[in-house]
Amino acid sequence: MKKTFFLISLLLITNAFANDDIETFNQLKNLEGKWVGILNGSDGNSKTINLSYSIKSNGSALLEESNEAGVEMMTIFNFHSDKILSTHYCGAMNRPVSELQESNKGNITFITNQSMSGLDQKKDLFVASWKFNLMPEDDDTFIYSYTVNNAEGENVIQTAEMKRVK
């Protein structure tokens, strides 16, 4: 009886997390379109950022194409084993793979899995986390933020208020 109760509980918990990921993925898919903003870095630098989101692969993937002051990159958000992963193809010539860490009322955080990515925070420059602050009251604005790990230990946080242009 205890084993049956345990298995049912585990199944319900797993299903609840999978549903959270589906809801989060649907929130991200609402970003479909073109966006523009100014990235302001914690290092004092600013640059223009353009983002374009498109739904691909029969709705199972969201493609983010970014242009940061002329540097083109892309990120693909998709489901893998009932959880959302993002794979970022970076201008730093690497490929951070991130896992959904948190999703709460439109605040969505992905953290790079260094092992899956083949990256080392003590040696490599890479994006360590992404954050989306989706504003439920405003479909045409969101806050986009990411943290860059640099091997010198002085991480830079880049943040932009993104505005929908199409």
C-alpha positions in Angstrom: 0.0 0.0 0.0 2.8 2.4 0.9 4.5 1.7 -2.4 1.3 2.3 -4.4 0.8 5.6 -2.5 4.4 6.6 -3.1 4.2 5.8 -6.9 0.9 7.7 -7.3 2.4 10.7 -5.4 5.5 10.7 -7.5 3.4 10.5 -10.7 1.3 13.5 -9.6 4.3 15.6 -8.7 6.0 14.8 -11.9 2.9 15.7 -13.9 2.5 19.0 -12.0 6.1 20.0 -12.9 5.5 19.0 -16.6 2.3 21.1 -16.7 4.3 24.1 -15.3 6.8 23.7 -18.1 4.0 23.5 -20.7 2.4 26.7 -19.3 5.8 28.4 -19.2 6.6 27.3 -22.8 3.2 28.7 -23.9 4.0 32.0 -22.2 7.3 32.1 -24.1 5.5 31.4 -27.4 3.5 34.5 -26.8 6.7 36.5 -27.5 6.3 35.5 -31.2 7.2 38.6 -33.3 9.9 41.3 -33.4 11.3 43.3 -30.4 13.8 46.1 -29.9 15.5 47.5 -26.8 18.8 48.9 -25.3 20.9 46.5 -23.3 22.4 48.2 -20.3 25.3 46.3 -18.7 26.4 46.3 -15.1 29.8 47.3 -16.6 28.4 50.6 -17.8 28.2 49.7 -21.5 25.0 50.0 -23.5 24.1 48.5 -26.9 21.0 48.0 -29.1 19.4 44.6 -29.1 16.9 43.3 -31.6 15.0 40.0 -30.9 12.8 38.0 -33.2 10.8 35.0 -32.0 9.2 32.4 -34.2 7.4 29.2 -33.4 9.0 26.2 -35.3 8.8 22.4 -35.5 5.0 22.0 -35.4 4.9 24.2 -32.2 7.5 22.2 -30.3 10.3 24.8 -30.5 10.6 28.6 -30.1 13.5 30.2 -32.1 15.0 33.4 -30.7 17.2 35.3 -33.2 19.1 38.1 -31.6 21.3 40.9 -32.9 23.3 42.8 -30.3 25.0 45.8 -32.0 25.7 43.7 -35.1 26.5 40.3 -33.4 24.0 37.7 -34.5 23.1 34.8 -32.3 20.2 32.4 -31.8 18.6 30.4 -29.0 16.2 27.5 -29.4 13.7 26.7 -26.5 12.2 23.2 -26.7 11.0 20.3 -24.6 13.3 17.5 -23.7 12.1 14.7 -21.4 9.1 16.8 -20.3 11.1 19.9 -19.4 12.1 23.1 -21.2 15.7 23.4 -22.3 17.3 26.3 -24.2 20.3 26.0 -26.4 22.1 29.2 -27.2 24.4 29.5 -30.2 26.6 32.3 -28.9 28.8 34.9 -30.5 31.4 33.8 -28.0 31.7 30.6 -30.1 30.1 28.2 -27.6 26.7 26.6 -27.0 25.3 27.0 -23.4 22.4 24.6 -22.7 20.1 25.9 -20.0 17.4 24.4 -17.9 14.3 26.1 -16.6 15.0 27.0 -13.0 12.0 29.0 -12.1 8.7 30.2 -13.5 6.5 32.3 -11.3 3.9 34.8 -12.5 5.7 35.6 -15.7 9.2 35.7 -14.1 11.1 32.9 -16.0 14.7 32.0 -15.2 17.0 29.6 -17.1 20.3 28.5 -15.7 23.1 27.1 -17.8 24.1 23.5 -17.1 27.8 23.7 -17.4 28.3 20.0 -17.6 25.8 19.6 -20.5 27.3 22.6 -22.2 31.0 21.6 -21.9 31.8 24.9 -20.1 33.8 25.8 -17.0 33.0 29.0 -15.1 36.7 29.2 -14.1 37.9 29.2 -17.7 35.1 30.1 -20.1 33.2 33.2 -21.2 29.5 32.2 -21.6 25.9 33.2 -20.7 25.3 31.7 -17.3 21.6 32.6 -16.9 18.6 34.2 -18.7 15.6 35.9 -17.2 12.4 37.0 -18.7 9.9 39.2 -16.9 6.8 38.9 -18.9 4.3 41.6 -17.9 0.8 40.1 -18.0 -0.7 43.6 -18.1 1.3 44.6 -21.2 1.8 42.2 -24.1 4.0 44.7 -25.9 6.8 45.0 -23.3 9.0 42.6 -21.3 12.3 42.7 -19.4 15.1 40.6 -20.9 18.1 40.0 -18.8 21.1 37.7 -18.9 24.3 37.2 -16.9 27.7 36.7 -18.7 30.2 34.6 -16.8 33.7 35.7 -17.5 36.7 33.6 -16.3 38.0 36.6 -14.3 35.1 36.3 -11.9 33.5 39.7 -12.8 30.2 38.7 -14.2 28.3 41.2 -16.3 24.5 41.5 -16.1 22.8 42.8 -19.3 19.2 44.1 -19.0 16.9 45.6 -21.6 13.2 46.7 -21.6 12.0 45.1 -24.9 9.2 46.7 -26.9 7.3 44.9 -29.6 7.7 46.3 -33.1 5.7 43.7 -35.1 
